Amino acid sequence: MPSPATNTRATLIPCLRYRDASAAIDWLCKAFGFKKMLVVPEGTGRIAHAELVIDIKDGGRGFTCRDLEGHVWSFGSYDPW
C-alpha cells in the first residue's frame, strides 16, 4: 500500500464572470472571508480583472451556497490524503 502524501497543498483557480463584479467581490469577501489580492478597474468603472485569495487552515471546513448571481460554490479545506 502506498504511503499517504505529506505536505500537500491544493490550489483552486476558478474563473467566473459576473454582471456586477464589484458586488460579487464584496459578497465573496463577506460570505467566505476571501481577500482582494488584485482588482483592476476598467475606464468605465467596471472591474476588468480581479484575483481573490482565501486561506483556510482548520481541518475539514467546507462551504456550499448559491451566490448573488446564482453560481453554486462548494469548496473546503479537507485533505483526502
C-alpha positions as CSV (number, residue, x, y, z in Angstrom):
1,M,0.0,0.0,0.0
2,P,1.4,3.4,-0.9
3,S,2.2,5.8,1.9
4,P,0.0,8.8,2.3
5,A,1.0,12.1,0.7
6,T,2.6,14.6,3.0
7,N,2.9,18.4,2.8
8,T,0.2,18.6,0.1
9,R,-1.3,21.9,-0.9
10,A,-4.2,22.3,-3.3
11,T,-4.7,25.4,-5.4
12,L,-8.1,26.2,-7.0
13,I,-8.4,28.9,-9.6
14,P,-12.0,29.4,-10.7
15,C,-12.7,31.8,-13.5
16,L,-16.2,33.4,-13.2
17,R,-17.9,36.3,-14.9
18,Y,-20.3,38.5,-13.0
19,R,-22.7,41.2,-14.3
20,D,-21.7,43.2,-11.2
21,A,-18.2,42.2,-10.3
22,S,-17.8,44.8,-7.6
23,A,-20.9,43.5,-5.7
24,A,-19.7,39.9,-6.2
25,I,-16.3,40.6,-4.8
26,D,-17.7,42.3,-1.8
27,W,-20.1,39.4,-1.2
28,L,-17.4,36.7,-1.6
29,C,-15.2,38.6,0.9
30,K,-18.0,38.9,3.4
31,A,-19.5,35.5,2.9
32,F,-16.4,33.3,2.8
33,G,-13.5,35.6,4.0
34,F,-11.8,36.0,0.6
35,K,-9.2,38.8,0.5
36,K,-8.7,41.1,-2.5
37,M,-5.3,40.3,-4.0
38,L,-5.7,42.3,-7.2
39,V,-8.6,44.4,-8.6
40,V,-8.1,46.0,-12.0
41,P,-10.8,48.6,-12.9
42,E,-11.8,49.4,-16.5
43,G,-12.1,53.0,-17.6
44,T,-15.9,52.7,-17.3
45,G,-15.7,52.0,-13.5
46,R,-16.4,48.3,-14.0
47,I,-13.9,45.5,-13.0
48,A,-11.7,44.2,-15.8
49,H,-10.0,41.5,-13.7
50,A,-9.8,40.5,-10.1
51,E,-7.9,38.0,-8.0
52,L,-9.1,36.9,-4.6
53,V,-7.4,34.5,-2.1
54,I,-8.6,32.5,0.8
55,D,-6.6,30.8,3.5
56,I,-8.5,28.0,5.3
57,K,-6.2,26.4,7.8
58,D,-8.5,24.4,10.1
59,G,-9.1,20.7,9.1
60,G,-12.4,19.7,7.3
61,R,-14.1,23.1,7.0
62,G,-16.4,23.3,4.0
63,F,-18.8,25.7,2.3
64,T,-21.7,25.3,-0.2
65,C,-24.1,28.1,-1.2
66,R,-25.6,29.9,-4.1
67,D,-24.2,33.4,-4.7
68,L,-26.0,36.6,-5.6
69,E,-26.0,35.8,-9.3
70,G,-26.9,32.1,-9.0
71,H,-23.5,30.4,-9.1
72,V,-23.2,27.4,-6.7
73,W,-20.0,27.4,-4.7
74,S,-18.7,24.3,-3.0
75,F,-15.2,24.1,-1.6
76,G,-13.4,23.2,1.6
77,S,-10.2,22.6,3.4
78,Y,-10.4,18.9,3.8
79,D,-7.3,16.9,2.7
80,P,-8.3,13.4,1.3
81,W,-4.7,12.3,1.8
